[in-house]
Amino acid sequence: MGGRPGHAHLHPGSGPHRRRGRPRPTPEGLVTAGSVRVDSWLWAIRVYKTRSAATTACRAGHVRVNGERAKAAQQVKPGDELRVRIAGFDRILVVREPIAKRVGAPQAALAVDDRTPPAPPRESIPAFAQRDRGAGRPTKRERREIDRLRGQ
């Protein structure tokens, strides 16, 4: 027989082709039949970068499901409307698919219907308040004039 102890031919099933760990989830395993936790769903569709950030947002009252404040463990199902406050703005999301695991961006986009209205256009600074490029730092007197023009 020969060979080193622990070599693949001495121990069947321990060779380099053996899969280790848990098997990869299949796309069918990602979609649950009924419902999923709201924090897990917000993380899975990439609203929040981490699940703990989604949980923290729920605890802070930034997440509402069908108009009611949501706890992190609350279940969401298809058709539920979520209002999520992020950076001072509300996003309105409707659940299409209750997915529990994080998926690629194209799949995540299919699981949500984003009904957030477009952001209002930002007011631009009037042209008279802009300085010429390369003019350097404004003097104290120029700074006061700029502040006066801006209404500060």
VMD Tcl script that builds the backbone (N, CA, C; Angstrom):
set m [mol new atoms 456]
animate dup $m
set s [atomselect $m all]
$s set {name element resname resid chain x y z} {
  {N N MET 1 A 0.814 -1.180 0.000}
  {CA C MET 1 A 0.000 0.000 0.000}
  {C C MET 1 A 0.858 1.245 0.000}
  {N N GLY 2 A 1.675 1.466 0.899}
  {CA C GLY 2 A 2.581 2.608 0.884}
  {C C GLY 2 A 1.840 3.936 0.955}
  {N N GLY 3 A 2.575 5.010 0.808}
  {CA C GLY 3 A 1.965 6.338 0.838}
  {C C GLY 3 A 1.975 6.931 2.238}
  {N N ARG 4 A 1.595 8.162 2.333}
  {CA C ARG 4 A 1.592 8.858 3.613}
  {C C ARG 4 A 0.291 8.601 4.356}
  {N N PRO 5 A 0.341 8.608 5.681}
  {CA C PRO 5 A -0.902 8.462 6.444}
  {C C PRO 5 A -1.815 9.669 6.175}
  {N N GLY 6 A -3.095 9.411 6.072}
  {CA C GLY 6 A -4.040 10.492 5.805}
  {C C GLY 6 A -4.176 10.798 4.344}
  {N N HIS 7 A -3.509 10.040 3.483}
  {CA C HIS 7 A -3.582 10.281 2.050}
  {C C HIS 7 A -4.955 9.849 1.541}
  {N N ALA 8 A -5.399 10.403 0.427}
  {CA C ALA 8 A -6.751 10.223 -0.075}
  {C C ALA 8 A -7.100 8.757 -0.339}
  {N N HIS 9 A -6.126 7.958 -0.831}
  {CA C HIS 9 A -6.488 6.576 -1.164}
  {C C HIS 9 A -6.648 5.711 0.078}
  {N N LEU 10 A -6.098 6.128 1.208}
  {CA C LEU 10 A -6.264 5.368 2.443}
  {C C LEU 10 A -7.584 5.687 3.130}
  {N N HIS 11 A -8.096 6.898 2.942}
  {CA C HIS 11 A -9.332 7.318 3.598}
  {C C HIS 11 A -10.310 7.806 2.537}
  {N N PRO 12 A -11.173 6.931 2.083}
  {CA C PRO 12 A -12.104 7.351 1.033}
  {C C PRO 12 A -12.998 8.496 1.532}
  {N N GLY 13 A -13.263 9.439 0.628}
  {CA C GLY 13 A -14.124 10.565 0.967}
  {C C GLY 13 A -13.382 11.738 1.565}
  {N N SER 14 A -12.065 11.627 1.763}
  {CA C SER 14 A -11.329 12.737 2.361}
  {C C SER 14 A -10.419 13.417 1.352}
  {N N GLY 15 A -10.607 13.124 0.087}
  {CA C GLY 15 A -9.751 13.682 -0.950}
  {C C GLY 15 A -10.033 15.158 -1.194}
  {N N PRO 16 A -9.320 15.748 -2.144}
  {CA C PRO 16 A -9.453 17.175 -2.394}
  {C C PRO 16 A -10.794 17.560 -3.014}
  {N N HIS 17 A -11.562 16.586 -3.528}
  {CA C HIS 17 A -12.822 16.900 -4.185}
  {C C HIS 17 A -14.016 16.849 -3.238}
  {N N ARG 18 A -13.774 16.522 -2.004}
  {CA C ARG 18 A -14.868 16.445 -1.038}
  {C C ARG 18 A -15.322 17.842 -0.660}
  {N N ARG 19 A -16.625 18.083 -0.626}
  {CA C ARG 19 A -17.157 19.392 -0.242}
  {C C ARG 19 A -17.136 19.505 1.271}
  {N N ARG 20 A -16.750 20.646 1.734}
  {CA C ARG 20 A -16.699 20.862 3.173}
  {C C ARG 20 A -17.708 21.925 3.554}
  {N N GLY 21 A -18.143 21.880 4.774}
  {CA C GLY 21 A -19.073 22.897 5.270}
  {C C GLY 21 A -20.483 22.668 4.772}
  {N N ARG 22 A -21.299 23.683 4.968}
  {CA C ARG 22 A -22.693 23.598 4.555}
  {C C ARG 22 A -22.801 23.751 3.050}
  {N N PRO 23 A -23.776 23.093 2.443}
  {CA C PRO 23 A -23.968 23.278 0.999}
  {C C PRO 23 A -24.480 24.687 0.714}
  {N N ARG 24 A -24.188 25.191 -0.479}
  {CA C ARG 24 A -24.640 26.520 -0.862}
  {C C ARG 24 A -26.154 26.538 -0.987}
  {N N PRO 25 A -26.788 27.637 -0.563}
  {CA C PRO 25 A -28.244 27.693 -0.722}
  {C C PRO 25 A -28.601 27.875 -2.190}
  {N N THR 26 A -29.671 27.238 -2.597}
  {CA C THR 26 A -30.141 27.378 -3.967}
  {C C THR 26 A -31.101 28.557 -4.022}
  {N N PRO 27 A -31.297 29.153 -5.191}
  {CA C PRO 27 A -32.237 30.269 -5.288}
  {C C PRO 27 A -33.627 29.917 -4.802}
  {N N GLU 28 A -34.064 28.647 -4.989}
  {CA C GLU 28 A -35.379 28.260 -4.497}
  {C C GLU 28 A -35.427 28.313 -2.969}
  {N N GLY 29 A -34.297 28.069 -2.326}
  {CA C GLY 29 A -34.255 28.081 -0.873}
  {C C GLY 29 A -34.259 29.482 -0.294}
  {N N LEU 30 A -34.027 30.481 -1.132}
  {CA C LEU 30 A -33.980 31.848 -0.636}
  {C C LEU 30 A -35.371 32.447 -0.475}
  {N N VAL 31 A -36.322 32.013 -1.272}
  {CA C VAL 31 A -37.670 32.558 -1.219}
  {C C VAL 31 A -38.477 31.715 -0.258}
  {N N THR 32 A -39.053 32.363 0.730}
  {CA C THR 32 A -39.881 31.645 1.684}
  {C C THR 32 A -41.322 31.711 1.228}
  {N N ALA 33 A -42.094 30.724 1.608}
  {CA C ALA 33 A -43.479 30.636 1.139}
  {C C ALA 33 A -44.354 31.730 1.740}
  {N N GLY 34 A -44.216 31.995 3.038}
  {CA C GLY 34 A -45.133 32.921 3.679}
  {C C GLY 34 A -44.559 34.284 3.960}
  {N N SER 35 A -43.713 34.356 4.973}
  {CA C SER 35 A -43.232 35.658 5.414}
  {C C SER 35 A -41.808 35.538 5.930}
  {N N VAL 36 A -41.207 36.719 6.197}
  {CA C VAL 36 A -39.827 36.777 6.672}
  {C C VAL 36 A -39.707 37.984 7.598}
  {N N ARG 37 A -38.711 37.977 8.470}
  {CA C ARG 37 A -38.494 39.098 9.389}
  {C C ARG 37 A -38.203 40.378 8.613}
  {N N VAL 38 A -38.700 41.506 9.122}
  {CA C VAL 38 A -38.543 42.773 8.414}
  {C C VAL 38 A -37.077 43.201 8.355}
  {N N ASP 39 A -36.310 43.004 9.423}
  {CA C ASP 39 A -34.903 43.413 9.394}
  {C C ASP 39 A -34.104 42.553 8.418}
  {N N SER 40 A -34.419 41.263 8.362}
  {CA C SER 40 A -33.742 40.363 7.444}
  {C C SER 40 A -34.073 40.723 5.995}
  {N N TRP 41 A -35.332 41.079 5.722}
  {CA C TRP 41 A -35.741 41.436 4.359}
  {C C TRP 41 A -35.081 42.736 3.913}
  {N N LEU 42 A -35.023 43.737 4.800}
  {CA C LEU 42 A -34.387 45.010 4.446}
  {C C LEU 42 A -32.904 44.824 4.156}
  {N N TRP 43 A -32.274 43.919 4.870}
  {CA C TRP 43 A -30.861 43.621 4.618}
  {C C TRP 43 A -30.714 42.842 3.313}
  {N N ALA 44 A -31.609 41.888 3.066}
  {CA C ALA 44 A -31.518 41.043 1.875}
  {C C ALA 44 A -31.714 41.841 0.587}
  {N N ILE 45 A -32.567 42.874 0.615}
  {CA C ILE 45 A -32.793 43.660 -0.604}
  {C C ILE 45 A -31.867 44.868 -0.682}
  {N N ARG 46 A -30.900 44.931 0.226}
  {CA C ARG 46 A -29.826 45.920 0.184}
  {C C ARG 46 A -30.246 47.342 0.522}
  {N N VAL 47 A -31.237 47.483 1.403}
  {CA C VAL 47 A -31.571 48.815 1.904}
  {C C VAL 47 A -30.541 49.200 2.960}
  {N N TYR 48 A -30.166 48.225 3.798}
  {CA C TYR 48 A -29.137 48.435 4.817}
  {C C TYR 48 A -27.950 47.535 4.516}
  {N N LYS 49 A -26.772 48.018 4.872}
  {CA C LYS 49 A -25.540 47.296 4.573}
  {C C LYS 49 A -25.381 46.060 5.452}
  {N N THR 50 A -25.848 46.139 6.706}
  {CA C THR 50 A -25.757 44.998 7.613}
  {C C THR 50 A -27.120 44.737 8.233}
  {N N ARG 51 A -27.314 43.509 8.690}
  {CA C ARG 51 A -28.587 43.188 9.334}
  {C C ARG 51 A -28.705 43.908 10.670}
  {N N SER 52 A -27.594 44.091 11.352}
  {CA C SER 52 A -27.655 44.802 12.635}
  {C C SER 52 A -28.041 46.266 12.426}
  {N N ALA 53 A -27.661 46.861 11.300}
  {CA C ALA 53 A -28.083 48.234 11.002}
  {C C ALA 53 A -29.592 48.284 10.768}
  {N N ALA 54 A -30.129 47.262 10.112}
  {CA C ALA 54 A -31.576 47.184 9.897}
  {C C ALA 54 A -32.305 47.007 11.227}
  {N N THR 55 A -31.757 46.182 12.113}
  {CA C THR 55 A -32.350 45.973 13.428}
  {C C THR 55 A -32.335 47.261 14.235}
  {N N THR 56 A -31.237 47.991 14.187}
  {CA C THR 56 A -31.121 49.263 14.898}
  {C C THR 56 A -32.129 50.273 14.368}
  {N N ALA 57 A -32.330 50.317 13.067}
  {CA C ALA 57 A -33.304 51.235 12.475}
  {C C ALA 57 A -34.717 50.892 12.940}
  {N N CYS 58 A -35.020 49.613 13.051}
  {CA C CYS 58 A -36.338 49.194 13.546}
  {C C CYS 58 A -36.521 49.617 14.998}
  {N N ARG 59 A -35.499 49.420 15.812}
  {CA C ARG 59 A -35.579 49.813 17.228}
  {C C ARG 59 A -35.753 51.316 17.384}
  {N N ALA 60 A -35.140 52.092 16.480}
  {CA C ALA 60 A -35.212 53.554 16.553}
  {C C ALA 60 A -36.534 54.092 16.004}
  {N N GLY 61 A -37.356 53.223 15.432}
  {CA C GLY 61 A -38.646 53.660 14.906}
  {C C GLY 61 A -38.587 54.210 13.497}
  {N N HIS 62 A -37.536 53.883 12.748}
  {CA C HIS 62 A -37.385 54.382 11.383}
  {C C HIS 62 A -38.063 53.489 10.348}
  {N N VAL 63 A -38.632 52.375 10.786}
  {CA C VAL 63 A -39.271 51.440 9.859}
  {C C VAL 63 A -40.739 51.287 10.252}
  {N N ARG 64 A -41.622 51.467 9.261}
  {CA C ARG 64 A -43.059 51.280 9.479}
  {C C ARG 64 A -43.578 50.279 8.467}
  {N N VAL 65 A -44.380 49.343 8.936}
  {CA C VAL 65 A -45.008 48.355 8.067}
  {C C VAL 65 A -46.506 48.622 8.077}
  {N N ASN 66 A -47.056 48.940 6.917}
  {CA C ASN 66 A -48.474 49.270 6.771}
  {C C ASN 66 A -48.907 50.349 7.757}
  {N N GLY 67 A -48.049 51.348 7.955}
  {CA C GLY 67 A -48.366 52.491 8.800}
  {C C GLY 67 A -48.050 52.329 10.266}
  {N N GLU 68 A -47.705 51.139 10.717}
  {CA C GLU 68 A -47.412 50.872 12.130}
  {C C GLU 68 A -45.916 50.708 12.342}
  {N N ARG 69 A -45.426 51.198 13.496}
  {CA C ARG 69 A -44.015 50.997 13.823}
  {C C ARG 69 A -43.699 49.521 13.877}
  {N N ALA 70 A -42.576 49.137 13.290}
  {CA C ALA 70 A -42.224 47.717 13.191}
  {C C ALA 70 A -41.078 47.376 14.127}
  {N N LYS 71 A -41.218 46.250 14.808}
  {CA C LYS 71 A -40.094 45.683 15.541}
  {C C LYS 71 A -39.286 44.850 14.554}
  {N N ALA 72 A -38.040 44.567 14.891}
  {CA C ALA 72 A -37.145 43.858 13.973}
  {C C ALA 72 A -37.659 42.471 13.618}
  {N N ALA 73 A -38.347 41.801 14.539}
  {CA C ALA 73 A -38.796 40.433 14.309}
  {C C ALA 73 A -40.161 40.363 13.639}
  {N N GLN 74 A -40.777 41.493 13.342}
  {CA C GLN 74 A -42.091 41.473 12.702}
  {C C GLN 74 A -41.991 40.835 11.321}
  {N N GLN 75 A -42.976 40.031 11.002}
  {CA C GLN 75 A -42.988 39.329 9.720}
  {C C GLN 75 A -43.584 40.216 8.628}
  {N N VAL 76 A -42.995 40.174 7.429}
  {CA C VAL 76 A -43.550 40.868 6.266}
  {C C VAL 76 A -43.881 39.828 5.213}
  {N N LYS 77 A -44.932 40.090 4.451}
  {CA C LYS 77 A -45.382 39.182 3.409}
  {C C LYS 77 A -45.607 39.970 2.135}
  {N N PRO 78 A -45.774 39.313 1.017}
  {CA C PRO 78 A -46.004 40.044 -0.237}
  {C C PRO 78 A -47.204 40.975 -0.135}
  {N N GLY 79 A -47.009 42.200 -0.634}
  {CA C GLY 79 A -48.064 43.199 -0.600}
  {C C GLY 79 A -47.933 44.199 0.539}
  {N N ASP 80 A -47.104 43.913 1.553}
  {CA C ASP 80 A -46.909 44.843 2.668}
  {C C ASP 80 A -46.153 46.080 2.191}
  {N N GLU 81 A -46.561 47.252 2.712}
  {CA C GLU 81 A -45.892 48.507 2.371}
  {C C GLU 81 A -44.999 48.923 3.531}
  {N N LEU 82 A -43.743 49.196 3.240}
  {CA C LEU 82 A -42.790 49.634 4.257}
  {C C LEU 82 A -42.375 51.065 3.983}
  {N N ARG 83 A -42.310 51.862 5.034}
  {CA C ARG 83 A -41.752 53.207 4.952}
  {C C ARG 83 A -40.488 53.203 5.790}
  {N N VAL 84 A -39.363 53.436 5.122}
  {CA C VAL 84 A -38.056 53.370 5.773}
  {C C VAL 84 A -37.427 54.745 5.706}
  {N N ARG 85 A -37.074 55.316 6.877}
  {CA C ARG 85 A -36.446 56.628 6.923}
  {C C ARG 85 A -34.941 56.451 6.884}
  {N N ILE 86 A -34.337 56.981 5.800}
  {CA C ILE 86 A -32.882 56.908 5.630}
  {C C ILE 86 A -32.385 58.302 5.284}
  {N N ALA 87 A -31.434 58.795 6.046}
  {CA C ALA 87 A -30.797 60.100 5.807}
  {C C ALA 87 A -31.835 61.217 5.694}
  {N N GLY 88 A -32.865 61.156 6.537}
  {CA C GLY 88 A -33.853 62.226 6.573}
  {C C GLY 88 A -34.954 62.124 5.534}
  {N N PHE 89 A -34.919 61.103 4.685}
  {CA C PHE 89 A -35.940 60.930 3.659}
  {C C PHE 89 A -36.624 59.582 3.836}
  {N N ASP 90 A -37.909 59.524 3.512}
  {CA C ASP 90 A -38.657 58.274 3.579}
  {C C ASP 90 A -38.601 57.558 2.243}
  {N N ARG 91 A -38.315 56.274 2.293}
  {CA C ARG 91 A -38.420 55.420 1.109}
  {C C ARG 91 A -39.653 54.560 1.275}
  {N N ILE 92 A -40.453 54.459 0.231}
  {CA C ILE 92 A -41.663 53.657 0.266}
  {C C ILE 92 A -41.397 52.402 -0.556}
  {N N LEU 93 A -41.439 51.249 0.121}
  {CA C LEU 93 A -41.120 49.975 -0.507}
  {C C LEU 93 A -42.292 49.019 -0.325}
  {N N VAL 94 A -42.608 48.250 -1.358}
  {CA C VAL 94 A -43.649 47.239 -1.285}
  {C C VAL 94 A -43.002 45.881 -1.507}
  {N N VAL 95 A -43.332 44.925 -0.627}
  {CA C VAL 95 A -42.742 43.591 -0.686}
  {C C VAL 95 A -43.350 42.825 -1.860}
  {N N ARG 96 A -42.497 42.366 -2.772}
  {CA C ARG 96 A -42.934 41.467 -3.845}
  {C C ARG 96 A -42.650 40.018 -3.464}
  {N N GLU 97 A -41.415 39.783 -2.995}
  {CA C GLU 97 A -40.996 38.444 -2.579}
  {C C GLU 97 A -40.358 38.534 -1.202}
  {N N PRO 98 A -40.752 37.684 -0.278}
  {CA C PRO 98 A -40.103 37.683 1.039}
  {C C PRO 98 A -38.830 36.845 1.014}
  {N N ILE 99 A -37.687 37.471 0.753}
  {CA C ILE 99 A -36.418 36.743 0.726}
  {C C ILE 99 A -35.705 36.942 2.054}
  {N N ALA 100 A -35.051 35.885 2.524}
  {CA C ALA 100 A -34.411 35.921 3.831}
  {C C ALA 100 A -32.898 36.031 3.752}
  {N N LYS 101 A -32.310 35.625 2.640}
  {CA C LYS 101 A -30.856 35.669 2.498}
  {C C LYS 101 A -30.469 36.740 1.499}
  {N N ARG 102 A -29.310 37.334 1.707}
  {CA C ARG 102 A -28.832 38.387 0.808}
  {C C ARG 102 A -28.515 37.786 -0.559}
  {N N VAL 103 A -29.016 38.436 -1.595}
  {CA C VAL 103 A -28.840 37.952 -2.955}
  {C C VAL 103 A -28.201 39.053 -3.786}
  {N N GLY 104 A -27.903 38.762 -5.032}
  {CA C GLY 104 A -27.324 39.752 -5.922}
  {C C GLY 104 A -28.283 40.906 -6.163}
  {N N ALA 105 A -27.751 42.031 -6.577}
  {CA C ALA 105 A -28.555 43.237 -6.785}
  {C C ALA 105 A -29.690 43.032 -7.792}
  {N N PRO 106 A -29.476 42.333 -8.915}
  {CA C PRO 106 A -30.601 42.136 -9.839}
  {C C PRO 106 A -31.748 41.341 -9.219}
  {N N GLN 107 A -31.416 40.294 -8.436}
  {CA C GLN 107 A -32.454 39.507 -7.766}
  {C C GLN 107 A -33.131 40.319 -6.673}
  {N N ALA 108 A -32.366 41.145 -5.962}
  {CA C ALA 108 A -32.931 41.975 -4.899}
  {C C ALA 108 A -33.912 42.991 -5.475}
  {N N ALA 109 A -33.609 43.523 -6.660}
  {CA C ALA 109 A -34.505 44.499 -7.288}
  {C C ALA 109 A -35.841 43.864 -7.661}
  {N N LEU 110 A -35.840 42.574 -7.958}
  {CA C LEU 110 A -37.082 41.889 -8.306}
  {C C LEU 110 A -37.956 41.607 -7.086}
  {N N ALA 111 A -37.363 41.618 -5.900}
  {CA C ALA 111 A -38.099 41.291 -4.677}
  {C C ALA 111 A -38.794 42.504 -4.066}
  {N N VAL 112 A -38.571 43.696 -4.612}
  {CA C VAL 112 A -39.128 44.916 -4.024}
  {C C VAL 112 A -39.699 45.802 -5.120}
  {N N ASP 113 A -40.759 46.523 -4.774}
  {CA C ASP 113 A -41.344 47.525 -5.661}
  {C C ASP 113 A -41.113 48.872 -4.981}
  {N N ASP 114 A -40.192 49.668 -5.516}
  {CA C ASP 114 A -39.830 50.952 -4.913}
  {C C ASP 114 A -40.778 52.033 -5.412}
  {N N ARG 115 A -41.614 52.549 -4.516}
  {CA C ARG 115 A -42.591 53.586 -4.871}
  {C C ARG 115 A -42.216 54.944 -4.296}
  {N N THR 116 A -40.947 55.136 -4.014}
  {CA C THR 116 A -40.464 56.395 -3.465}
  {C C THR 116 A -40.595 57.492 -4.520}
  {N N PRO 117 A -41.235 58.625 -4.173}
  {CA C PRO 117 A -41.319 59.709 -5.155}
  {C C PRO 117 A -39.936 60.298 -5.417}
  {N N PRO 118 A -39.713 60.859 -6.603}
  {CA C PRO 118 A -38.395 61.426 -6.890}
  {C C PRO 118 A -38.093 62.594 -5.948}
  {N N ALA 119 A -36.817 62.752 -5.637}
  {CA C ALA 119 A -36.389 63.823 -4.736}
  {C C ALA 119 A -36.608 65.178 -5.394}
  {N N PRO 120 A -36.965 66.195 -4.603}
  {CA C PRO 120 A -37.135 67.522 -5.196}
  {C C PRO 120 A -35.795 68.053 -5.691}
  {N N PRO 121 A -35.806 68.868 -6.747}
  {CA C PRO 121 A -34.530 69.387 -7.267}
  {C C PRO 121 A -33.865 70.290 -6.235}
  {N N ARG 122 A -32.553 70.173 -6.169}
  {CA C ARG 122 A -31.792 70.989 -5.218}
  {C C ARG 122 A -31.679 72.405 -5.743}
  {N N GLU 123 A -31.764 73.353 -4.830}
  {CA C GLU 123 A -31.608 74.752 -5.217}
  {C C GLU 123 A -30.133 75.024 -5.482}
  {N N SER 124 A -29.880 75.647 -6.587}
  {CA C SER 124 A -28.490 75.952 -6.910}
  {C C SER 124 A -28.123 77.318 -6.336}
  {N N ILE 125 A -26.859 77.496 -6.074}
  {CA C ILE 125 A -26.364 78.774 -5.550}
  {C C ILE 125 A -26.373 79.774 -6.704}
  {N N PRO 126 A -26.883 80.970 -6.471}
  {CA C PRO 126 A -26.908 81.965 -7.555}
  {C C PRO 126 A -25.511 82.232 -8.100}
  {N N ALA 127 A -25.446 82.600 -9.369}
  {CA C ALA 127 A -24.160 82.800 -10.030}
  {C C ALA 127 A -23.374 83.954 -9.426}
  {N N PHE 128 A -24.066 84.965 -8.872}
  {CA C PHE 128 A -23.332 86.113 -8.337}
  {C C PHE 128 A -22.575 85.783 -7.062}
  {N N ALA 129 A -22.894 84.647 -6.404}
  {CA C ALA 129 A -22.210 84.284 -5.167}
  {C C ALA 129 A -20.978 83.419 -5.433}
  {N N GLN 130 A -20.724 83.078 -6.679}
  {CA C GLN 130 A -19.574 82.242 -6.997}
  {C C GLN 130 A -18.364 83.104 -7.299}
  {N N ARG 131 A -17.209 82.608 -6.857}
  {CA C ARG 131 A -15.954 83.317 -7.114}
  {C C ARG 131 A -15.282 82.729 -8.337}
  {N N ASP 132 A -14.442 83.525 -8.958}
  {CA C ASP 132 A -13.679 83.047 -10.106}
  {C C ASP 132 A -12.702 81.964 -9.649}
  {N N ARG 133 A -12.538 80.973 -10.492}
  {CA C ARG 133 A -11.622 79.890 -10.170}
  {C C ARG 133 A -10.193 80.438 -10.138}
  {N N GLY 134 A -9.488 80.101 -9.065}
  {CA C GLY 134 A -8.114 80.557 -8.926}
  {C C GLY 134 A -8.004 81.932 -8.284}
  {N N ALA 135 A -9.130 82.495 -7.819}
  {CA C ALA 135 A -9.105 83.828 -7.208}
  {C C ALA 135 A -8.565 83.785 -5.789}
  {N N GLY 136 A -8.403 82.584 -5.248}
  {CA C GLY 136 A -7.858 82.469 -3.903}
  {C C GLY 136 A -8.928 82.588 -2.837}
  {N N ARG 137 A -8.458 82.656 -1.632}
  {CA C ARG 137 A -9.349 82.712 -0.489}
  {C C ARG 137 A -9.935 84.115 -0.373}
  {N N PRO 138 A -11.259 84.253 -0.039}
  {CA C PRO 138 A -11.832 85.596 0.078}
  {C C PRO 138 A -11.286 86.340 1.298}
  {N N THR 139 A -11.205 87.647 1.169}
  {CA C THR 139 A -10.779 88.464 2.307}
  {C C THR 139 A -11.931 88.544 3.301}
  {N N LYS 140 A -11.666 89.123 4.464}
  {CA C LYS 140 A -12.698 89.244 5.482}
  {C C LYS 140 A -13.864 90.094 4.962}
  {N N ARG 141 A -13.529 91.154 4.247}
  {CA C ARG 141 A -14.554 92.042 3.700}
  {C C ARG 141 A -15.401 91.313 2.641}
  {N N GLU 142 A -14.732 90.552 1.747}
  {CA C GLU 142 A -15.453 89.802 0.728}
  {C C GLU 142 A -16.334 88.716 1.367}
  {N N ARG 143 A -15.841 88.100 2.432}
  {CA C ARG 143 A -16.607 87.072 3.134}
  {C C ARG 143 A -17.904 87.661 3.691}
  {N N ARG 144 A -17.824 88.854 4.287}
  {CA C ARG 144 A -19.025 89.527 4.823}
  {C C ARG 144 A -20.011 89.843 3.704}
  {N N GLU 145 A -19.505 90.281 2.541}
  {CA C GLU 145 A -20.379 90.590 1.411}
  {C C GLU 145 A -21.066 89.323 0.886}
  {N N ILE 146 A -20.327 88.222 0.834}
  {CA C ILE 146 A -20.902 86.952 0.384}
  {C C ILE 146 A -21.998 86.512 1.350}
  {N N ASP 147 A -21.723 86.595 2.662}
  {CA C ASP 147 A -22.734 86.216 3.660}
  {C C ASP 147 A -23.970 87.098 3.563}
  {N N ARG 148 A -23.763 88.403 3.310}
  {CA C ARG 148 A -24.879 89.330 3.196}
  {C C ARG 148 A -25.745 88.964 1.983}
  {N N LEU 149 A -25.117 88.603 0.862}
  {CA C LEU 149 A -25.837 88.209 -0.341}
  {C C LEU 149 A -26.625 86.923 -0.140}
  {N N ARG 150 A -26.067 85.977 0.612}
  {CA C ARG 150 A -26.741 84.721 0.873}
  {C C ARG 150 A -27.838 84.875 1.924}
  {N N GLY 151 A -27.903 85.995 2.586}
  {CA C GLY 151 A -28.944 86.230 3.595}
  {C C GLY 151 A -28.623 85.625 4.940}
  {N N GLN 152 A -27.367 85.525 5.292}
  {CA C GLN 152 A -26.984 84.947 6.579}
  {C C GLN 152 A -26.626 86.018 7.568}
}
mol reanalyze $m
mol bondsrecalc $m
mol representation Tube
mol addrep $m
